[in-house]
């Protein structure tokens, strides 16, 4: 593939982009490599401003217009575009010109050179950046990226998994079509997590300000995104929290039992009693994580995982232990309250170390 360009279906999802569509198509035709076989598929959600009608006026042999009536959603529009496509690669680009068509040639060249499954137009690799964003918008974007990387292992080696400007082999989407749940605005997350691409490459681009129309980012979009990430993660953070809550019961229950059987381990030797209770809850949590929370990531020997669980959890355990001891002796607090506060302080550290250390998903790129 190094001596010729791949053939590409350029999918453009639209909703109320009548002011942009003519210029976008003009820029696409100007910037696609001359020797590349391509088509443009405009998927419009029956825009009230008549975007689909304007697109029909611009029809030629390289353009297909799909007008969806009764359906809405960026991700579903993109998936429908993939289904209608007839080329080996699908390139997704927004209609608002924030994804400059001038970068299409770079992405096509990279796909042709590398045979990558996914080529991402990236704002956050060297050479890429964002123009015209406020500090608040940039913080929202960076936070969203951090959330994805924490909860979705497939995104951790990718600088810009939130990109809406990307190429993907049509074959891997069609083969995994039944696995996809195109919800919200970030279909790339679905593709990375569900389609198991073996080779992902990022190409820098400069994200431009919108020329016409209004941004569709709002509170609803942010809530949809968080829900989408949690769903893609298999609700793993909630499972982890429920196991942790049960572990709190074990921890405090063991501490109470120790206090009943050996009162000195609660009063004079609280540090010893606390350590025993913590270890009991660690064992309990490991078993439930193995059987439920991370049952799809059980790689290697169970005893090795158990040992690694202790090692990877050690910082969280130490934080929990030192917090409990400090509160108990420093503030002369009730030992059970001190133990509970220590657990709460250690919880987020425990999740991060478990997710990123012991039960991390194997990466292929």
C-alpha angles and dihedrals in degrees: 000000000000094000099051141032123259116244114253141199108207107210117200116186110201141188120166095345099130091128092054106037099082094049092044093054090046091052092047093053089046095052108037113103110265094233095048123110107222148152133200119225116192112197110193126185094218092278114213089222091060099249091152091052091051090049091052089054088057095049121139135154092286097051131078121184119204114192111197115202117194093009128098136174137093096236096048089048090055092048090050088050090054091050091052093045123105103191133089095248132038119209115198118206132167119242095226094078093241084120099059111221088217087081094057092088092054092051093046091049091051092049090048093048099044106026087225119178091222130021113191126201098223130202093187106052122088109293095024129097145145126260125207101008122138119233089253093054091048092050090050091052094047092046091050090051091050091051091052093049093049096049103028115056093194090068101050098094093043120092096204111025088154093066118129092195110080149121125231134179107257090219096064092050094048092046090054098036094120090053094055122097102188099203126156125345107309108077091157089071089055092050094048094046102037106029097050098219112203098205125033124177130184124215120193121243137165114245107221132209116262111265099202137009130023132297114254094213112118143134091285091055092051092050090048090051094052091047090048094052092048091049092049089050090057088247086287095156090056092047089050091050092050091050089047090051090052088047089055088057091050092046095050092038092055090045090052092048091050090050090052095047099034112017092183090067089063099041115027098013100033092142090065094046091048092051092051092050092048092051092049091053091046091056091046092049092048092055093050093044089052094049099038124359099048102014091130092056103053100134122167130357119343093226090051089051090049091053092045090048089060092046095046091043094047096097091050092045090049091049090049093046096047091045091053093047094045093049093044097050101023097049098024088232128167106280094232093052090046090052092048093050090049090053092051092049092049097045102084091046090050092053094049094048092046094047097044101031120029105021100028117148116247112255122220099190 
